[in-house]
Amino acid sequence: MAKEEEKPKVKLPDSEYQGVWIFIEQRNGKITPVSLELLGEGRKLADKLGVELSGVLLGYKVGHLVDTLYQYGADTVYLIDDPVLEQYRSEAYQVGVVDVVKKYKPEILLFGATVIGRDLASTVATELGTGLTADTTRLDIDMKNRLLEASRPAMGGNIMATILCKEKRPQMASVRPKVFKAIKPVEGRKGKLIEETINLNEEDLKTKVIEVIQEVSDKIRLGDADIIVAGGKGLQDEKGFQLIRDLAKELGAAVGASRDAVEAGWAEHSEQVGQTGTTVAPKLYFAIGISGAVQHTVGMENSEIVVAINRDPNAQIFEKCTYGIVGDAFEIVPKFIEEFKKLAKKSGEVNNG
C-alpha cells in the first residue's frame, strides 16, 4: 500500500496577523451565493498558507446559518448577532467588522463585490488604514513573501494587473460574484464558534431604516440565468442587435451585451457582461459579434459552454469558446432561431400527443 504523501509544512509568519477571513453577506437570513463561492476559494488560500479559514457573520437572528458555513469550508465562525444589525447599514457593520479584525487579526479579509460588499469593504479598509483591491477576478498566494496576489483587469480591460499589499494588514480584496465556485458542502462538518458583541446602540446610529422595498421583475436576471445570448459591436446597429433579443426570447434566455454595444445605446447597462458590468457563469453562453477583449471575457469565462459566432477567424473570443462558428451572424442567427422554433414545436407536439 502506497504511503500517503505528507503535505509540506508551511512556516507561519512572525507577524501576529494570521488566517483567511471571509465576510459572510446575508440578506433576510439567507447567505448570498458569493459568500459561499468565497469560502471555496478561501479554503484553497488557507490550505496553501497553512492557516484557518474563518467566516465573519453579522446580522440579527442569523445563528442558524453557522452550520452551513462549516459545511462550506469554514473552520471558525465569528458571529455578531444583534438587533442593530438586522438591516444593513455601513455605519453599524463597519464597527462590528473592524472590532473583530482588530481583536483577532486576520492576514487576509475578503468581501463579495456586491452593493453591500463594495460599500462595507471600502469603509473597513479606510478605518483599518490598509489597502483594498476592488473587483478582483483572480486570487493566489506568493508563498515566498506570504502575499495575497489579487488580480483584476486594468487599462480599460486590456491587461490583467496583480496588486499586492506588502506592508499593511489585513490584505483586503472584494471579489466579483460568479468568478469562483463554491465547494460541495460536507454534511455534518463542524467548526468553532466565537460569539462577539457590538459596542453600539440604535441611538448611536445616524441612519434609520424606514422601509425595505423588494424589487419585482419578470425579466430574467443576468447573474441568475442558465442561458445567456450576448451581442457586441459586430451586430453593427440597434436593428442588428435585435437578433440577440429574438434568439434569447426563443430560448427563454437572458440578454447580454459587450461594453461597446451598451455604449452605442443598443442595450442597457444592466445587460452588460464584463469587468464594468456583470460577471456570469451560465450553463450556455452565446457570444455573437463579440471580439473577446479581456474586459468582456473576464465576466463570462466561467460559463460551462460558450458558443461564439464571429466573421473574423482571428477574433480573441475563439480562444475562450467551446464551439466556434466563423461566419456572418446575420446569416447564422436567423437559422438558429428557425431551428429552435422547429424543436420547440416538435417538443410541444410530443407533449400534447
Residue, then its C-alpha position, 0 to 999 in steps of 0.5 A: m500500500a502506497k504511503e500517503e504523501e505528507k503535505p509540506k509544512v508551511k512556516l507561519p509568519d512572525s507577524e501576529y496577523q494570521g488566517v483567511w477571513i471571509f465576510i459572510e453577506q446575508r440578506n433576510g437570513k439567507i447567505t448570498p451565493v458569493s459568500l459561499e463561492l468565497l469560502g471555496e476559494g478561501r479554503k484553497l488560500a488557507d490550505k496553501l498558507g497553512v492557516e484557518l479559514s474563518g467566516v465573519l457573520l453579522g446580522y440579527k437572528v442569523g445563528h442558524l446559518v453557522d452550520t452551513l458555513y462549516q459545511y462550506g469550508a469554514d473552520t471558525v465562525y465569528l458571529i455578531d448577532d444583534p438587533v442593530l444589525e438586522q438591516y444593513r447599514s455601513e455605519a453599524y457593520q463597519v464597527g462590528v467588522v473592524d472590532v473583530v479584525k482588530k481583536y483577532k487579526p486576520e492576514i487576509l479579509l475578503f468581501g463579495a463585490t456586491v452593493i453591500g460588499r463594495d460599500l462595507a469593504s471600502t469603509v473597513a479598509t479606510e478605518l483599518g488604514t490598509g489597502l483594498t483591491a476592488d473587483t478582483t477576478r483572480l486570487d493566489i498566494d506568493m508563498k515566498n513573501r506570504l502575499l495575497e496576489a489579487s488580480r483584476p483587469a486594468m487599462g480599460g480591460n486590456i491587461m490583467a494587473t496583480i496588486l499586492c499589499k506588502e506592508k499593511r494588514p489585513q490584505m483586503a480584496s472584494v471579489r466579483p460574484k460568479v468568478f469562483k465556485a463554491i465547494k460541495p458542502v460536507e454534511g455534518r462538518k463542524g467548526k468553532l464558534i466565537e460569539e462577539t458583541i457590538n459596542l453600539n446602540e440604535e441611538d448611536l446610529k445616524t441612519k434609520v431604516i424606514e422601509v425595505i422595498q423588494e424589487v419585482s421583475d419578470k425579466i430574467r436576471l443576468g447573474d441568475a440565468d442558465i442561458i445567456v445570448a450576448g451581442g457586441k459591436g459586430l451586430q453593427d446597429e440597434k436593428g442588428f442587435q435585435l437578433i440577440r433579443d429574438l434568439a434569447k426570447e426563443l430560448g427563454a434566455a437572458v440578454g447580454a451585451s459587450r461594453d461597446a454595444v451598451e455604449a452605442g445605446w443598443a442595450e442597457h447597462s444592466e445587460q452588460v457582461g464584463q469587468t464594468g458590468t456583470t460577471v456570469a457563469p451560465k450553463l450556455y453562453f452565446a457570444i455573437g459579434i463579440s471580439g473577446a477583449v479581456q474586459h468582456t471575457v473576464g465576466m463570462e469565462n466561467s460559463e460551462i459552454v460558450v458558443a461564439i459566432n464571429r466573421d473574423p477567424n482571428a477574433q480573441i473570443f475563439e480562444k475562450c469558446t467551446y464551439g466556434i462558428v466563423g461566419d456572418a451572424f446575420e446569416i447564422v442567427p436567423k437559422f438558429i432561431e428557425e431551428f429552435k422554433k422547429l424543436a420547440k414545436k416538435s417538443g410541444e407536439v410530443n407533449n400534447g400527443 
